[in-house]
Each structure stands twice: as C-alpha cells, then as structure tokens.
Amino acid sequence: MAFDALSELRAGGNQVDLLSDSQRAALSELSPEEVAMLNSVKARVDAVSGEVVGQEVDVAGGNVF
C-alpha cells in the first residue's frame, strides 16, 4: 500500500483539511520521515500546551501564528 502523507498527518492530529488545496498538495508529497518529524513536533507542543491556546496575529507582517 502506498504511503499517504495526509492520512498520517491527520492521524497525528494535524488539521490538514483546513488548509488550501495547494497546501495539501505540497504536504501530500512529504516523505514518511518528514511526516514523522511534523507529527513528533506537534506531539511535543501539544504535551506542553494547555487545553486552550491563543493565537497571535501579526497583520502588518502577514503572518498568523
């Protein structure tokens, strides 16, 4: 069975369905090692985060965190 990066990212709790089609297309090309790294980082951040995490919006720079 072929590796499905998006399914593995979803299984890791990443909300890939909220991304644009082009962003999902880019993520779908990730290797198993890249997906494992992203899922690992998310798990670490989740482990030290509270239940509700605020978002910072930097409108001037165009970045949303």
N, C-alpha and C positions, 0 to 999 in steps of 0.2 A: 504494500500500500504506500502511495506517495506521501511525503511529508506535507502537512497542511499547516503552514505557519500561523494563519489567522485562527484556526481552531485551537492551536496550542496557546496562543496569546489569550484567547477568550478563557480557556481553561485556567490560565494563570490569573484571571481576574481583570485583565486589561479590557477596557471598553472600546474595542476596535470598531464596533458598529456605529459609534458616534462620530467617527472620522469621515472625511470626504472619500469619494471613490478613488481619487488619485493617491491619497494617503494609504488607504487599504491596499491598493495595488502595490505600492512600494513595500509595505510590510509583508505582503504575501510572498515576496521574493527573498525574505530573510532565511538564513541557514538555520538548522537546528541549534547550533551553538549560539547564534545571535539571539534567537528566541529564548533560549535557556538563560542567557545573560539578562535580557529585559525582564523576564519573569522573576529572576533572582533579585534584581534591584527593586522591583515592585514589592516583593515579599518583605524585603528588609525595611523599606519605607513604611509599609503597612504595619509592620511589627512595632514600630516606634511612634506611630501616629495615633491620635485619639480617634474616637468614633466620627467626629465631625472635623473636617479640615477645611479651613477657609481658603479662598483663592485671592491672589493678589493680581490686580490688573494694571499693567503699565501701558496706558493708552498712547502716550507720546512715543514710546519705542515700538509699539505694535506687538508687544509680547504679552501673552496671557500665561500666568503660572497658576 
